[in-house]
Structure formats: structure tokens, C-alpha cells
Amino acid sequence: MFYRDYQKKEMLRLFERILPEQEWKRLSDTAEEIELEEMKQIAKTHIERIISTRLLELGIPPHMLGYYYLRAIISDAVESPDILQDISHNCYTKIAAVFQKSPLSVERAIRLAITNAWENKGDICQLTKTPYRPTNREFISFVAEQIRVRYF
């Protein structure tokens, strides 16, 4: 019971940082009735919204498949950064299973989306501060870390 209350308090602290003010006020007023699983789902939805906004700012267009793969991988990386240690086994395989694609096509779609943003000189150039295009792992790590630092 104590641990569940602690988890709810931690979720409310997270909500305070990631939710718009009006939604935060509405949620904090009804926090006692909301179950922990529902709170986790609300948090995941808002984190995905933050990731989507950031990808658009960086110049990754949503009409590319890599955009959706990146959003899913970055969402996982924000929750547990250690998955990036073996990106081809952990991330690409998991996302490929979800989207019913091969891990190779997931990797290629992500690389194409990053390359497209790099060639169109989106904000991706300011993200890496290097003269070369970031690798998939570098890009995912940069974005996940930015979100973790800002919101967690």
C-alpha cells in the first residue's frame, strides 16, 4: 500500500513537469480516484507528444516510417536508457515485431529519416554540433537524454 502511494506521488510530480497547467490542475484534483495504471498511461501519452514535437522540431517529417520507429524507440530509451547499449538487438528487434517489419528495414527507415533531416538542415545540426550526420544510436541517445534532463 505504501509503495503504491509513493508511486502515485512520483507520477504526480512527473505530471507537474510534463502536463499543460490546466490539465495538471484537473488531474491533481482527481488524483485520489485515478488508478496508478491509468496515471502511467496518461504519462506515456504525454511523453510521446513531447517526443513527437521534438522530432518535428528536428526536421523529421511524420510521413516517413522512420518517424514512428524513432518515436517508439526514443520513448523506450527515455524510460530505460540501458536499452541503447545493444540497439540492434534490443530496439530494432522489438520495434520490428510491433510494426511487423524486419529489424533491417527498421534500421534503414530510421537512418533515412535522420539523413533526410540532416540534408534539409533541420535543427538536427544544432543537436549534434558536429559536421557529420549522427548515427542512429547517437541521434536516439541525444533526443532521449534531452527529454530525460528536461522532464525527469
C-alpha positions in Angstrom: 0.0 0.0 0.0 2.8 2.4 1.0 4.7 1.7 -2.2 1.6 2.3 -4.4 1.1 5.7 -2.7 4.7 6.5 -3.2 4.4 5.6 -6.9 1.3 7.8 -7.3 3.1 10.8 -5.7 6.0 10.3 -8.1 3.7 10.1 -11.0 2.0 13.4 -9.9 5.5 15.1 -9.7 6.1 13.9 -13.2 2.8 15.2 -14.4 3.5 18.6 -12.9 6.6 18.8 -15.2 5.1 17.4 -18.4 1.4 18.4 -18.5 0.0 21.7 -19.5 -1.1 23.7 -16.5 -4.9 23.3 -16.9 -4.6 19.6 -17.4 -2.3 19.3 -14.4 -4.8 21.2 -12.2 -7.7 18.9 -13.3 -5.6 15.8 -12.8 -4.3 16.8 -9.4 -7.8 17.5 -8.1 -8.9 14.0 -9.1 -5.7 12.1 -8.2 -7.2 10.1 -5.4 -9.7 8.4 -7.7 -7.3 7.7 -10.6 -5.6 4.3 -10.6 -1.8 4.0 -11.0 -2.1 2.2 -14.3 -4.2 5.0 -15.7 -1.7 7.5 -14.5 1.1 5.6 -16.3 -0.9 5.6 -19.5 -1.5 9.4 -19.2 2.2 9.9 -18.7 3.1 7.7 -21.6 0.7 9.6 -23.9 2.2 13.0 -22.9 5.8 11.8 -23.2 5.0 10.6 -26.7 3.6 14.0 -27.5 6.8 15.6 -26.3 8.9 13.2 -28.4 6.7 13.9 -31.5 7.1 17.7 -31.0 10.9 17.3 -30.7 11.2 15.1 -33.8 9.2 17.7 -35.8 11.5 20.5 -34.5 14.5 18.5 -35.6 13.1 18.1 -39.1 12.0 14.5 -39.1 8.8 14.5 -41.2 5.9 12.4 -40.0 5.2 10.9 -43.4 8.4 8.8 -43.1 8.2 5.4 -41.4 11.4 6.2 -39.5 9.5 8.9 -37.6 7.2 6.4 -36.0 10.1 3.9 -35.3 12.1 6.8 -33.8 9.2 7.8 -31.6 8.8 4.3 -30.3 12.5 3.7 -29.6 13.0 7.1 -28.0 10.0 6.5 -25.7 11.6 3.2 -24.6 15.0 4.9 -24.2 13.5 7.7 -22.0 12.1 5.0 -19.7 15.2 2.8 -19.6 18.4 4.3 -21.1 20.3 1.0 -20.9 18.4 -0.4 -23.9 20.7 1.6 -26.1 23.7 -0.5 -25.2 22.7 -3.1 -27.8 20.5 -1.1 -30.1 20.3 -3.6 -32.9 19.2 -6.4 -30.7 17.0 -4.6 -28.1 15.4 -1.8 -30.1 15.3 -2.7 -33.7 14.0 -6.3 -33.0 11.3 -5.1 -30.6 10.1 -2.3 -32.9 10.2 -4.7 -35.9 8.0 -7.1 -34.0 5.5 -4.4 -33.1 5.3 -3.0 -36.7 5.6 -6.4 -38.3 8.7 -5.5 -40.3 12.3 -6.8 -40.3 14.9 -5.3 -38.0 16.9 -4.3 -41.0 14.0 -2.3 -42.5 13.5 -0.5 -39.2 17.2 0.4 -39.0 17.1 1.6 -42.6 14.0 3.7 -42.2 15.4 5.4 -39.1 18.7 6.1 -41.0 16.8 7.5 -43.9 14.7 9.8 -41.7 17.8 11.1 -39.9 19.6 11.6 -43.2 16.6 13.5 -44.7 16.6 15.8 -41.7 20.3 16.3 -41.9 20.3 17.1 -45.6 17.4 19.6 -45.2 19.3 21.4 -42.5 16.7 21.0 -39.8 17.5 21.7 -36.1 19.4 18.4 -36.1 22.6 20.3 -36.9 22.3 22.2 -33.6 21.5 18.9 -31.8 24.8 17.2 -32.5 27.1 20.2 -33.0 29.3 18.1 -35.3 30.0 18.4 -39.0 28.8 14.9 -39.8 25.4 13.2 -39.7 24.8 11.4 -36.4 24.4 7.7 -36.3 21.1 6.2 -35.3 22.3 5.4 -31.8 23.8 8.9 -31.4 20.6 10.6 -32.5 18.3 8.4 -30.3 20.6 9.0 -27.3 20.7 12.8 -27.9 17.0 13.1 -28.1 16.2 10.7 -25.2 18.7 12.4 -23.0 17.4 15.9 -23.7 13.9 14.8 -22.8 15.1 13.0 -19.7 17.1 16.0 -18.5 14.3 18.4 -19.2 11.3 16.5 -17.8 12.6 13.9 -15.3 
